[in-house]
Amino acid sequence: MVEIIGVGFMKGSKTYYFDPAGVIYELGELVIVETARGMELGHISIANCEIEESELVAPLKGVERKASKEDIRRYKDNLAKRDDAMKVCEEKILQHKLDMKLVDTEFTIDGTKVIFYFSADGRIDFRGLVKDLASQFKMRIELRQIGVRDEAKMLGGIGICGRPLCCSKWLSDFQPVSIKMAKQQNLSLNPSKISGTCGRLMCCLNFENKTYQELRKGMPNEGECIETPDGVAKVINVDLFNGRVTARLIVEDNETGEDTLGPDYNIYFKKEIKRIDKKHSHKKNDDLGDLDEETLKEIKELIRD
């Protein structure tokens, strides 16, 4: 067992483990720690506790110190300088005619480095920009390119559900999201319906997917043929949450002798039916061939990393 504390930061909801080195920290207490970005102000999100050593992915770093009044004052001063720094950087970007979007600016707590976060479609040659910024700020300059999902996480906003974006509130890591998840949840493949503020597939498709996988076990797909107490029927609608399917019986036409659908819509529960056409319906469920070329292009853009 290894003793750890969890430290969270002002930007992002992920918690990182640090070595308390025998010091007792209280929940919510402010500390100064060294990260990949430099010295940062963080807060204790997990008080002293022990975990299995196998849960660690890297050697633990120690805590530099508990935050002092001077550290907090510096942090507030850095926040006050943020807007001016962003304005200067945006002016320099225009001067150098760079195709990049400045997202955020952050000063390290010790005031030795300023980090500019930006997004761009491709690689950007910003060497000239770095030189200009270094001469302006008289400190180390770091330009860090981020993706559209990270941009949404930093800026925050309101999702189509009317709630704050999950990525900016509680979602700590971005997991892969596929178009198959949208199909499994019977969602329209209209890109405007399944894309988030960032322009990529909505993250909620992923963390709701396991629930739909469980609900779908033993349930047919729309258009599938099933056996019912009344005979063979074709599925018209599937109600996953109530475990019911709406189907029309396949009957013989009196005039032509061909199979056709009966006029009545019957409702059956999962325990009353038996699937007889799984292979065909699975193929149909994964087929995107019925989408027009423009929609397919938009969907490919949605799932691009």
C-alpha positions as CSV (number, residue, x, y, z in Angstrom):
1,M,0.0,0.0,0.0
2,V,1.1,3.6,-0.8
3,E,0.0,6.7,1.0
4,I,-1.2,9.4,-1.5
5,I,-3.2,12.6,-1.7
6,G,-5.3,13.8,-4.6
7,V,-4.8,17.2,-6.1
8,G,-7.2,18.9,-8.4
9,F,-6.6,22.1,-10.4
10,M,-8.6,25.2,-11.3
11,K,-8.9,24.1,-15.0
12,G,-10.1,20.6,-15.5
13,S,-11.7,18.1,-13.2
14,K,-9.1,15.4,-13.2
15,T,-7.4,14.5,-9.9
16,Y,-3.6,13.7,-9.8
17,Y,-1.9,11.7,-7.1
18,F,1.0,13.2,-5.1
19,D,3.2,11.9,-2.2
20,P,2.3,13.7,1.1
21,A,5.6,12.7,2.6
22,G,4.1,12.2,6.0
23,V,2.3,15.6,6.1
24,I,-1.4,15.6,6.8
25,Y,-3.5,17.6,4.3
26,E,-7.1,18.6,4.8
27,L,-9.7,18.4,2.0
28,G,-9.9,21.7,0.1
29,E,-6.5,22.9,1.3
30,L,-4.5,24.8,-1.3
31,V,-1.0,23.5,-2.2
32,I,1.8,24.3,-4.7
33,V,2.9,21.3,-6.8
34,E,5.1,20.8,-9.9
35,T,3.3,19.6,-13.0
36,A,4.2,19.3,-16.7
37,R,3.2,23.0,-17.1
38,G,5.4,24.2,-14.2
39,M,4.5,25.2,-10.7
40,E,0.8,25.3,-10.2
41,L,-1.7,26.1,-7.5
42,G,-4.0,23.2,-6.7
43,H,-6.5,22.0,-4.1
44,I,-6.7,18.8,-2.1
45,S,-9.5,16.8,-3.6
46,I,-8.6,13.5,-1.9
47,A,-7.3,13.6,1.7
48,N,-4.5,11.3,2.9
49,C,-5.3,7.7,2.2
50,E,-3.7,4.5,1.0
51,I,-4.1,2.8,-2.3
52,E,-2.6,-0.3,-4.0
53,E,0.8,0.3,-5.6
54,S,-0.6,-1.3,-8.8
55,E,-2.9,1.7,-9.2
56,L,0.0,4.1,-9.8
57,V,1.0,4.7,-13.4
58,A,4.1,6.8,-12.6
59,P,6.3,7.6,-9.6
60,L,4.7,10.0,-7.2
61,K,5.9,13.5,-7.1
62,G,6.0,15.4,-3.8
63,V,4.2,18.5,-2.8
64,E,6.3,21.7,-2.9
65,R,4.5,23.4,0.0
66,K,1.2,24.5,1.3
67,A,0.0,27.6,-0.4
68,S,0.8,30.8,1.4
69,K,-0.9,34.2,1.3
70,E,1.9,35.3,-1.1
71,D,1.1,32.4,-3.5
72,I,-2.6,33.2,-3.5
73,R,-1.8,36.9,-4.2
74,R,0.4,35.9,-7.1
75,Y,-2.3,33.6,-8.5
76,K,-4.8,36.5,-8.4
77,D,-2.3,38.8,-10.0
78,N,-1.7,36.3,-12.8
79,L,-5.5,36.1,-13.4
80,A,-5.6,39.9,-13.6
81,K,-2.8,39.8,-16.3
82,R,-4.5,37.1,-18.4
83,D,-6.7,39.4,-20.5
84,D,-3.9,41.8,-21.4
85,A,-1.6,38.9,-22.3
86,M,-4.3,37.4,-24.6
87,K,-4.8,40.8,-26.3
88,V,-1.0,41.1,-26.9
89,C,-0.8,37.5,-28.3
90,E,-3.8,38.0,-30.6
91,E,-2.2,41.2,-32.0
92,K,1.0,39.3,-32.7
93,I,-0.9,36.4,-34.3
94,L,-2.5,38.9,-36.7
95,Q,0.9,40.5,-37.5
96,H,2.4,37.1,-38.3
97,K,-0.7,36.1,-40.3
98,L,-1.0,32.8,-38.6
99,D,-4.1,30.6,-39.1
100,M,-4.6,29.8,-35.4
101,K,-7.2,30.6,-32.7
102,L,-6.0,31.7,-29.3
103,V,-8.1,29.9,-26.6
104,D,-6.6,30.7,-23.2
105,T,-3.5,32.0,-21.4
106,E,-2.0,30.9,-18.2
107,F,0.9,32.1,-16.0
108,T,2.8,29.7,-13.8
109,I,2.5,30.6,-10.1
110,D,6.2,31.5,-9.9
111,G,5.9,33.9,-12.8
112,T,8.7,32.3,-14.9
113,K,6.6,31.1,-17.8
114,V,3.4,32.0,-19.7
115,I,1.5,29.4,-21.6
116,F,-0.7,30.2,-24.6
117,Y,-3.2,27.6,-25.6
118,F,-4.4,27.6,-29.2
119,S,-6.3,25.5,-31.7
120,A,-5.6,25.1,-35.4
121,D,-6.5,22.7,-38.2
122,G,-2.9,21.7,-38.9
123,R,0.7,22.4,-37.8
124,I,1.7,26.0,-37.3
125,D,5.2,27.5,-37.6
126,F,5.1,29.9,-34.7
127,R,8.8,30.4,-34.1
128,G,8.6,34.0,-35.1
129,L,5.6,34.5,-32.8
130,V,7.5,33.0,-29.8
131,K,10.4,35.4,-30.3
132,D,8.1,38.4,-30.3
133,L,6.2,37.2,-27.2
134,A,9.5,36.5,-25.4
135,S,10.7,40.0,-26.0
136,Q,7.4,41.4,-24.9
137,F,6.9,39.4,-21.7
138,K,10.6,38.9,-20.7
139,M,9.9,35.3,-19.6
140,R,9.7,31.8,-21.0
141,I,7.0,31.3,-23.6
142,E,5.1,28.1,-24.4
143,L,2.6,27.7,-27.2
144,R,0.5,24.6,-26.7
145,Q,-1.8,23.4,-29.5
146,I,-5.0,21.7,-28.2
147,G,-7.9,19.9,-29.9
148,V,-11.5,21.1,-30.3
149,R,-12.6,18.9,-27.4
150,D,-10.0,20.4,-25.1
151,E,-11.0,23.9,-26.3
152,A,-14.6,23.2,-25.3
153,K,-13.4,21.9,-21.9
154,M,-11.4,25.1,-21.3
155,L,-14.1,27.6,-22.4
156,G,-17.1,25.7,-21.1
157,G,-20.6,26.4,-22.2
158,I,-24.1,24.9,-22.3
159,G,-24.9,21.7,-24.2
160,I,-28.0,20.9,-26.2
161,C,-29.4,19.3,-23.1
162,G,-29.5,22.7,-21.4
163,R,-26.9,21.8,-18.8
164,P,-23.2,22.9,-18.5
165,L,-20.8,20.8,-20.7
166,C,-19.8,17.5,-19.1
167,C,-16.2,18.0,-20.1
168,S,-15.9,21.3,-18.3
169,K,-17.7,20.1,-15.1
170,W,-17.0,16.5,-14.2
171,L,-15.7,14.5,-17.2
172,S,-11.9,14.1,-16.6
173,D,-10.8,12.1,-19.7
174,F,-12.0,12.0,-23.2
175,Q,-13.0,8.5,-24.3
176,P,-13.4,7.3,-28.0
177,V,-16.9,7.9,-29.3
178,S,-18.2,6.0,-32.4
179,I,-21.1,6.4,-34.8
180,K,-22.2,2.9,-33.8
181,M,-23.0,4.2,-30.3
182,A,-25.5,6.6,-31.9
183,K,-27.1,3.9,-33.9
184,Q,-27.4,1.6,-30.9
185,Q,-29.3,4.3,-29.1
186,N,-31.7,4.8,-32.0
187,L,-30.6,8.3,-32.6
188,S,-30.9,10.1,-35.9
189,L,-27.6,10.2,-37.8
190,N,-28.2,13.9,-38.6
191,P,-24.8,15.5,-37.6
192,S,-26.6,18.4,-35.9
193,K,-28.4,16.0,-33.6
194,I,-25.4,14.0,-32.4
195,S,-22.6,16.5,-32.3
196,G,-21.6,18.5,-29.3
197,T,-20.5,22.2,-29.0
198,C,-17.0,21.1,-30.0
199,G,-18.3,19.8,-33.3
200,R,-17.4,16.2,-32.5
201,L,-19.7,13.3,-31.5
202,M,-21.2,14.0,-28.1
203,C,-19.3,12.5,-25.2
204,C,-22.6,11.4,-23.5
205,L,-23.0,8.8,-26.3
206,N,-20.1,7.0,-24.7
207,F,-21.0,7.0,-21.0
208,E,-24.7,6.1,-21.8
209,N,-23.7,3.3,-24.1
210,K,-23.3,0.5,-21.5
211,T,-26.9,1.1,-20.4
212,Y,-28.2,0.7,-24.0
213,Q,-26.1,-2.4,-24.5
214,E,-27.7,-4.0,-21.5
215,L,-31.2,-3.0,-22.5
216,R,-30.6,-4.3,-26.1
217,K,-29.8,-7.8,-25.0
218,G,-32.4,-10.1,-26.4
219,M,-34.2,-7.2,-28.1
220,P,-34.7,-7.2,-31.9
221,N,-34.0,-4.3,-34.3
222,E,-36.6,-2.4,-36.3
223,G,-37.4,-4.3,-39.5
224,E,-36.5,-7.6,-38.0
225,C,-38.8,-10.7,-38.2
226,I,-39.7,-12.3,-34.9
227,E,-41.8,-15.1,-33.6
228,T,-44.7,-14.1,-31.4
229,P,-47.6,-15.9,-29.7
230,D,-49.7,-14.8,-32.6
231,G,-47.3,-15.9,-35.4
232,V,-44.4,-14.4,-37.3
233,A,-44.3,-10.6,-37.3
234,K,-42.1,-7.7,-38.4
235,V,-40.8,-5.3,-35.8
236,I,-42.1,-1.7,-36.4
237,N,-40.8,0.0,-33.2
238,V,-38.6,-1.0,-30.2
239,D,-39.1,0.5,-26.7
240,L,-35.9,-0.4,-24.9
241,F,-36.7,1.2,-21.6
242,N,-40.0,-0.7,-21.2
243,G,-38.8,-3.9,-22.9
244,R,-41.5,-3.9,-25.5
245,V,-41.7,-4.1,-29.3
246,T,-44.5,-3.0,-31.6
247,A,-44.9,-5.4,-34.5
248,R,-47.3,-6.2,-37.4
249,L,-48.1,-9.8,-38.2
250,I,-47.0,-11.3,-41.5
251,V,-50.2,-12.6,-43.2
252,E,-51.0,-14.0,-46.6
253,D,-52.8,-11.7,-49.0
254,N,-56.1,-13.2,-50.1
255,E,-55.8,-12.0,-53.6
256,T,-52.2,-12.5,-54.6
257,G,-51.2,-15.2,-52.1
258,E,-48.1,-13.2,-51.2
259,D,-46.9,-12.4,-47.7
260,T,-47.9,-8.9,-46.5
261,L,-48.2,-7.0,-43.2
262,G,-51.4,-7.2,-41.2
263,P,-53.3,-4.0,-40.4
264,D,-53.0,-4.2,-36.7
265,Y,-50.1,-3.0,-34.5
266,N,-49.4,-5.5,-31.7
267,I,-47.3,-4.9,-28.6
268,Y,-45.2,-7.7,-27.2
269,F,-42.8,-7.9,-24.2
270,K,-39.3,-9.3,-24.6
271,K,-40.1,-12.6,-22.9
272,E,-42.9,-13.2,-25.4
273,I,-40.9,-13.0,-28.6
274,K,-38.1,-15.0,-30.3
275,R,-35.6,-13.6,-32.7
276,I,-35.3,-15.5,-36.0
277,D,-33.4,-13.0,-38.3
278,K,-30.5,-11.8,-36.1
279,K,-27.8,-11.9,-38.8
280,H,-29.8,-9.9,-41.3
281,S,-30.9,-7.2,-38.8
282,H,-27.4,-6.8,-37.5
283,K,-26.1,-6.1,-41.0
284,K,-28.9,-3.6,-41.5
285,N,-28.1,-1.9,-38.3
286,D,-24.5,-1.2,-39.2
287,D,-25.2,-0.2,-42.8
288,L,-24.7,3.5,-43.6
289,G,-25.3,3.1,-47.3
290,D,-28.7,4.7,-47.1
291,L,-27.2,8.1,-46.1
292,D,-26.6,10.7,-48.7
293,E,-23.0,11.6,-49.6
294,E,-23.1,15.0,-47.8
295,T,-24.3,13.5,-44.6
296,L,-21.7,10.8,-44.7
297,K,-19.0,13.4,-45.2
298,E,-20.3,15.3,-42.1
299,I,-20.3,12.1,-40.0
300,K,-16.7,11.3,-41.0
301,E,-15.8,14.9,-39.8
302,L,-17.6,14.3,-36.5
303,I,-15.6,11.1,-35.7
304,R,-12.3,12.6,-36.7
305,D,-9.8,12.8,-33.9
